[in-house]
Amino acid sequence: MDMYRRTFAEINLDNLAHNIRALQKLFPQAPFLCPMVKANAYGHGDVQLACFLETLGVQHLGVCLIEEGLLLRNFGVKAEILVFRGFDREGAEKILQYRMTPVVTTWEQIQYLEEVADDPVGIHLKFDTGMNRLGFRPEEAQKLYERLWQNKKIRVKALVTHLYNGEDAISENGDSAEQLRKLHHVSQVFKPFNIFCHALNSAGILSLLQIQQKGGGQHGTHPLLLQNWGLRPGLMIYGYNPLESKDLCDLKPVMSLKSVVNTFRHLKPGEKVSYGGTWKAQRDSVIAIVPIGYADGYHRILSNQAYALFNGARVPVVGSVCMDYLMLDVTDAVKGQDLAQLQDKQVILFGYDSHGNFLSPEELAGKAKSITWEMLTSVGERVPRVYVGSEADSLLENVGGE
Ligand SMILES: Cc1ncc(COP(=O)(O)O)c(C=O)c1O
């Protein structure tokens, strides 16, 4: 890959394989494991990751947009692709033409599918159990059952809901528990369909794991144990645990955001850095100019807030983050060293450096008043993704369009 600016997101496929295998091993009985590869696989590259996940035995993939599913199909992805966003009549045609599975959220969508389907189509039905965003009300379950039972065009395969406060899933009295109880209740209505239910995002899955690790016993009536829930992990397959208890599962971060030092600038006390002059040198300082900016997804709000890794040390981001550049105060990190030798040396914006130091996007998210999901998905289109790991080369040879 031509890279005239050495700023890139390194995607470690061995780490992704580690995270997926951990899930497969921990939940061998799950009726459904559907890694979410929407939003360009949380910024990691959806085509490459989908192809790789298939080699790991993953049979279901979750996208938001029909467009995302089409892209995967056009690159030869064979797995069942669930489209979570609603659709109109035209969308229904595309979903069926490309053998995707619609997650149906309205009565109109049922009608569109009936109108355009030649053969019976398998669907997942989404219920709004509290998020108040998408899906049928649980009170509509009986009416839906009557509409869909022995329907010639539509086969209900699963019921779906989405946890809006998954971080509380460990509590028996929390929002998630209530949502799970509601979906379980709906599932009783749909029993003759031989369906399964899926509701667990990363926080839900890790909470279930927490219960399993405690032996399940005292949690016998916990809604997470009401049935064998299907799994829809996003964040955790990319290496992050959104819960407070970080030791539940050994997850390995998949993406590292990297750049290099373009040049060094020597500043005298009182000299300022970047737009607005928001940072002023208090001493003789060495500033590293790094070619990555907010247009690459490095949030401007991190100006004078965040750290990066350079030369084995944590160094502060100083001055305003620009569209294409940011600046680091590397005065202490380069002390006594020949700067010519450090030119072109790697800077880690998040992820691992070559010394094994780690800077987490969770830390950046905290400073940016954001969340890890947003830090990952923000990494811009113009940042090349570089795939590494023992299986990366063969993967990239095999990724091809039709
Ligand atoms: C419908 C649905 N399921 C599952 C997920 C995965 O969530 P997480 O990344 O928290 O695991 C998402 C992500 O937003 C989602 O929208």
The ligand as a MOL file (V3000), in Angstrom:
LIG
                    3D

  0  0  0     0  0            999 V3000
M  V30 BEGIN CTAB
M  V30 COUNTS 16 16 0 0 0
M  V30 BEGIN ATOM
M  V30 1 C -28.6270 -3.5200 17.6180 0
M  V30 2 C -27.2590 -3.5950 18.2100 0
M  V30 3 N -26.8370 -4.7570 18.7320 0
M  V30 4 C -25.6140 -4.8870 19.2830 0
M  V30 5 C -24.7480 -3.8100 19.3440 0
M  V30 6 C -23.3920 -4.0100 19.9560 0
M  V30 7 O -23.1890 -3.1980 21.0590 0
M  V30 8 P -21.7750 -3.1780 21.8060 0
M  V30 9 O -20.8100 -2.5170 20.8750 0
M  V30 10 O -22.0310 -2.3620 23.0090 0
M  V30 11 O -21.4190 -4.5790 22.0810 0
M  V30 12 C -25.1540 -2.5740 18.8240 0
M  V30 13 C -24.2760 -1.4150 18.9080 0
M  V30 14 O -24.6310 -0.2950 19.0160 0
M  V30 15 C -26.4440 -2.4640 18.2370 0
M  V30 16 O -26.8780 -1.3130 17.7170 0
M  V30 END ATOM
M  V30 BEGIN BOND
M  V30 1 1 1 2
M  V30 2 1 2 3
M  V30 3 2 2 15
M  V30 4 2 3 4
M  V30 5 1 4 5
M  V30 6 1 5 6
M  V30 7 2 5 12
M  V30 8 1 6 7
M  V30 9 1 7 8
M  V30 10 2 8 9
M  V30 11 1 8 10
M  V30 12 1 8 11
M  V30 13 1 12 13
M  V30 14 1 12 15
M  V30 15 2 13 14
M  V30 16 1 15 16
M  V30 END BOND
M  V30 END CTAB
M  END
